[in-house]
Amino acid sequence: MIYDKAIRDEIPEILTKEGKKFKVEKVSDEIFLQYLNKKLLEEVNKYLESNSIEELADISEVITYILKLRNVNINQFESIALTKIMKKGTFEENLILKEIE
């Protein structure tokens, strides 16, 4: 089977232990960021299909590494999120916009 996607660091070791033959390529941060963007969409779609908390954890891991590659630390990210909350609020009231005239 042919793949062309970002994988976690331990996957080659897992595949070796399973006796599988495989090919991996190490790429630059710039290229890997492109793959992680695709991986994020893949993980979001998996979550939407399964509603699995494990898939949310995968999404979180992908986001964490995207932030690292974009040189944004967790404090900066949380500050950006807090600013957005202060400007637009949270989702705690379960509001659904139905129409604007």
N, C-alpha and C positions, 0 to 999 in steps of 0.2 A: 504494500500500500504506500502511496506517495503522500507525503505531508510537506507543507511549507508554512510552518507556524512556530511561534515562540513557545518554548517549553521551560519548565522549572529546572533548576540546576541538577537535581538528583535523578531526573528521568533517565539519563544515560546509564547510571549505575543500576537502576531498577531494571532496565531492559537487558543489561548484561547478566544480571542475576537470573532473569527469566530465560536466558539462553537465546535471546533474539539478536539477529544481525540488524544493524541500523547505521545510518549515516547522519551526523550532525555537523553543523558549520557554526563557527564562532564569528560574529559580525561586529561591526563598530556600534557604538552607542546610538549614533544617528539612524542607522539602519534598524537596530533593535527597537528603537522608539516607534518606528513605523509598524513593525510587527506587533508591538504591544498595543498600539491603537486598534489593530485588527483583533487582537486577543481580547481586548476590553469588550468590543462588540459581541464577540463569540460568547464570552462569559455572561454578558447581560442577556443574550438570547437563551442561553442554557437556564439561567435563573427564571426567566419569564415562562419557559416551558415546564420547569420542575418546581418552582417556588421553594427551592432548597436553600437552607441557610449555608450549606457548604459552598454553593455557587456564589452567595454573597461574600463569603470569605475569599474566594478566588478573585472576585471583582476588587475587593479591598487590596489584595496583594498586588494585582496588576496596577491599580491606581498608585499605590505606594512606590512602586518601582518607576512608574512614569514620572512621578514627582522628583524622584532622585535623578533621573536622566535629564530632567528639565531644570535641575539645580534649584528646586523649591523644597525647603525643609518643612517639616510638619507644622512648626510654629507659624511660618508664613502662610501655609495652606489654611490652617485654622483661623488665622486673622482674616484671610480673604473670605472664608465661609461666614465668620462672625459679621463682617461688613455687609455681606449679602443679606444675612438675617436681619440686621438693623435697618436696612433699606427696604426689604420686601417681606420680612417675617419668616416664619417657619411653616410647616405643614400640619401643625398640631390641631387645627380646627376642622380638618377634613373637608375643605371647601372645594367645590367643583364649579368652574366658570361655565355657564351655559350659553350666555349671549351677551353681546355688547352692541348697543345701537349707536 
